[in-house]
Amino acid sequence: MAEKTVTFHIDMEVASIYVKDLLSFTYKHYLLPHPEQFCNVMKSIIDGDPALSYRVIDPETQSYVDVQVIGHRPIKIRMTPSDASISQDTLERLREDLVVSVELFEERVRRTTLYFSWVKGEKIIPERLPSTKSRATHQIFTGNMLYLYVIMMMASIFLFSILGSYAPLVIIGFQLLAILFSDKITLRLGERASFLLNSFA
């Protein structure tokens, strides 16, 4: 003769739309890998809520516990032992297994969900449009490299016309400075490129 049904509740920290996915997750990762321990697995609808039912068998005594996991907030769990040989510790252990399953599911949802938050009363700072100079610099260094090549050629001709044989030294010095400050130049260009992408997205 079956013993009295025991009811537990588990709080769930994710939205209600994930309840059905939670039951599928429990079936796939908790019940399915242990067919020797669980049987009579069935999905159903109870009072309009999705539910997962199964039986936990004790291989030594052949006693069992019928479990219902009802997809409601909070998650409702009903456990009905087959007889008095099922201790309260056994029911508590089965409950803890389900708590762990819920926590694992919540962690997976958090890892795969993008959240947006708005703070009421915060001042909105409008983005300013990039200047013509910023657009030109971005085009030279991140667009077609032909522009940069032409500019370097014109600069070299200009330096040779003014400095003559000293022009190579000036060009080498300019290249050395470019190498020494390349991290700052790259960072500044990266900020501008990111701003441009955000402005025209």
C-alpha positions as CSV (number, residue, x, y, z in Angstrom):
1,M,0.0,0.0,0.0
2,A,1.4,3.4,-1.0
3,E,2.4,5.8,1.7
4,K,1.3,9.4,2.0
5,T,2.4,11.7,-0.8
6,V,5.1,14.2,0.2
7,T,5.3,17.6,-1.5
8,F,8.4,19.8,-2.0
9,H,8.9,23.1,-3.8
10,I,12.1,24.4,-5.6
11,D,12.5,28.0,-6.4
12,M,13.6,28.7,-10.0
13,E,15.6,31.8,-10.9
14,V,14.9,31.8,-14.6
15,A,11.8,33.0,-16.5
16,S,8.7,30.8,-16.7
17,I,9.1,30.3,-20.4
18,Y,12.0,27.9,-19.6
19,V,10.0,25.6,-17.4
20,K,9.3,23.1,-20.3
21,D,13.0,23.2,-21.2
22,L,13.9,22.5,-17.6
23,L,11.8,19.3,-17.7
24,S,13.5,18.2,-20.9
25,F,16.9,19.0,-19.4
26,T,16.1,16.9,-16.3
27,Y,14.9,14.0,-18.5
28,K,18.0,14.1,-20.7
29,H,20.7,14.6,-18.1
30,Y,19.2,13.1,-15.0
31,L,16.8,10.3,-15.9
32,L,18.0,9.0,-19.3
33,P,21.6,8.2,-18.3
34,H,20.3,5.8,-15.5
35,P,17.7,3.5,-16.9
36,E,18.5,0.9,-14.2
37,Q,17.2,3.3,-11.5
38,F,14.4,5.1,-13.2
39,C,11.4,3.7,-15.1
40,N,7.8,4.7,-16.1
41,V,9.1,8.0,-17.3
42,M,6.3,10.1,-18.8
43,K,5.6,13.7,-19.8
44,S,2.1,15.0,-19.3
45,I,0.0,18.1,-18.5
46,I,-1.3,18.6,-14.9
47,D,-3.7,21.4,-14.2
48,G,-2.4,23.2,-17.4
49,D,1.3,22.9,-16.4
50,P,3.8,20.6,-18.0
51,A,4.9,17.7,-15.8
52,L,7.5,15.0,-15.7
53,S,6.6,11.7,-13.9
54,Y,8.9,8.8,-13.2
55,R,9.5,6.0,-10.7
56,V,12.7,5.6,-8.7
57,I,13.4,1.9,-7.8
58,D,15.5,0.6,-4.9
59,P,17.3,-2.4,-6.5
60,E,17.8,-4.1,-3.1
61,T,14.3,-4.0,-1.6
62,Q,12.4,-3.4,-4.9
63,S,10.6,-0.6,-3.1
64,Y,10.0,2.5,-5.2
65,V,9.0,6.2,-5.1
66,D,6.7,7.7,-7.7
67,V,7.9,11.2,-8.5
68,Q,6.0,14.0,-10.2
69,V,7.9,17.2,-11.2
70,I,5.3,19.9,-12.1
71,G,6.5,22.8,-14.2
72,H,5.2,25.7,-12.2
73,R,6.9,28.6,-10.3
74,P,8.1,27.4,-7.9
75,I,8.7,23.9,-9.2
76,K,6.4,21.5,-7.4
77,I,7.5,18.0,-6.6
78,R,5.3,15.2,-5.4
79,M,6.8,12.0,-4.1
80,T,4.8,9.0,-3.2
81,P,6.7,6.1,-1.5
82,S,5.5,2.6,-2.2
83,D,5.8,1.6,1.5
84,A,7.2,2.5,4.9
85,S,10.6,1.2,4.1
86,I,11.4,4.4,2.2
87,S,13.0,6.7,4.7
88,Q,12.7,10.5,4.8
89,D,16.4,10.7,4.1
90,T,15.8,8.9,0.8
91,L,13.2,11.4,-0.2
92,E,15.4,14.2,0.8
93,R,18.3,12.8,-1.3
94,L,15.9,12.6,-4.4
95,R,14.9,16.2,-3.7
96,E,18.6,17.3,-3.6
97,D,19.2,15.6,-6.9
98,L,16.4,17.6,-8.5
99,V,17.7,20.8,-6.9
100,V,21.1,20.2,-8.5
101,S,19.4,19.5,-11.8
102,V,17.6,22.8,-11.6
103,E,20.7,24.7,-10.6
104,L,22.6,23.2,-13.6
105,F,19.9,24.2,-15.9
106,E,19.8,27.7,-14.6
107,E,23.6,28.0,-15.1
108,R,23.2,26.9,-18.7
109,V,20.5,29.4,-19.3
110,R,22.6,32.2,-17.8
111,R,25.6,31.3,-20.0
112,T,23.5,31.3,-23.2
113,T,21.2,34.2,-22.6
114,L,22.0,37.9,-23.4
115,Y,20.5,40.3,-20.8
116,F,19.7,44.0,-21.3
117,S,19.2,46.3,-18.4
118,W,17.8,49.9,-18.1
119,V,18.3,52.1,-15.1
120,K,15.3,54.5,-14.5
121,G,16.3,58.1,-14.1
122,E,19.8,57.8,-15.7
123,K,20.8,60.7,-17.9
124,I,21.1,59.7,-21.6
125,I,24.3,60.9,-23.1
126,P,23.9,61.2,-26.9
127,E,26.7,60.0,-29.2
128,R,28.4,62.7,-31.2
129,L,28.9,62.1,-34.9
130,P,32.6,61.6,-35.9
131,S,34.3,64.6,-37.5
132,T,35.5,64.7,-41.1
133,K,39.1,64.4,-39.8
134,S,38.2,61.2,-37.9
135,R,36.5,59.7,-40.9
136,A,39.5,60.5,-43.1
137,T,41.9,59.0,-40.7
138,H,39.8,55.9,-40.3
139,Q,39.6,55.5,-44.1
140,I,43.3,55.8,-44.5
141,F,44.4,53.3,-41.9
142,T,41.6,50.8,-42.0
143,G,40.3,51.0,-45.6
144,N,42.1,50.5,-48.9
145,M,45.9,50.6,-48.3
146,L,46.4,52.3,-51.6
147,Y,45.6,55.6,-49.9
148,L,48.3,55.1,-47.3
149,Y,50.8,54.1,-50.1
150,V,50.1,57.2,-52.1
151,I,50.4,59.5,-49.0
152,M,53.8,57.9,-48.1
153,M,55.1,58.3,-51.7
154,M,54.1,62.0,-51.8
155,A,55.7,62.6,-48.3
156,S,58.9,60.9,-49.5
157,I,59.1,63.0,-52.7
158,F,58.4,66.2,-50.6
159,L,61.1,65.3,-48.1
160,F,63.6,64.5,-50.8
161,S,62.9,67.8,-52.5
162,I,63.5,69.8,-49.3
163,L,66.1,67.8,-47.4
164,G,68.0,66.1,-50.3
165,S,70.3,63.4,-49.0
166,Y,69.1,63.8,-45.4
167,A,65.6,62.7,-46.3
168,P,66.2,58.9,-45.7
169,L,67.3,59.7,-42.2
170,V,64.1,61.6,-41.5
171,I,62.0,58.8,-43.0
172,I,63.8,56.2,-40.9
173,G,63.3,58.4,-37.8
174,F,59.6,58.7,-38.6
175,Q,59.3,54.9,-39.0
176,L,61.1,54.4,-35.7
177,L,58.7,56.7,-33.9
178,A,55.8,54.9,-35.5
179,I,57.1,51.5,-34.2
180,L,57.7,52.9,-30.7
181,F,54.2,54.4,-30.4
182,S,52.5,51.7,-32.5
183,D,50.5,50.5,-29.5
184,K,49.0,53.9,-28.8
185,I,48.3,54.5,-32.5
186,T,46.6,51.2,-32.8
187,L,44.5,51.8,-29.6
188,R,43.4,55.2,-30.8
189,L,42.5,53.9,-34.2
190,G,40.6,51.0,-32.6
191,E,38.6,53.4,-30.5
192,R,37.7,55.4,-33.5
193,A,36.8,52.4,-35.5
194,S,34.6,51.2,-32.7
195,F,32.9,54.6,-32.4
196,L,32.3,54.7,-36.2
197,L,30.7,51.2,-36.2
198,N,28.5,52.2,-33.3
199,S,27.5,55.5,-34.9
200,F,26.4,53.9,-38.2
201,A,25.1,50.6,-37.0
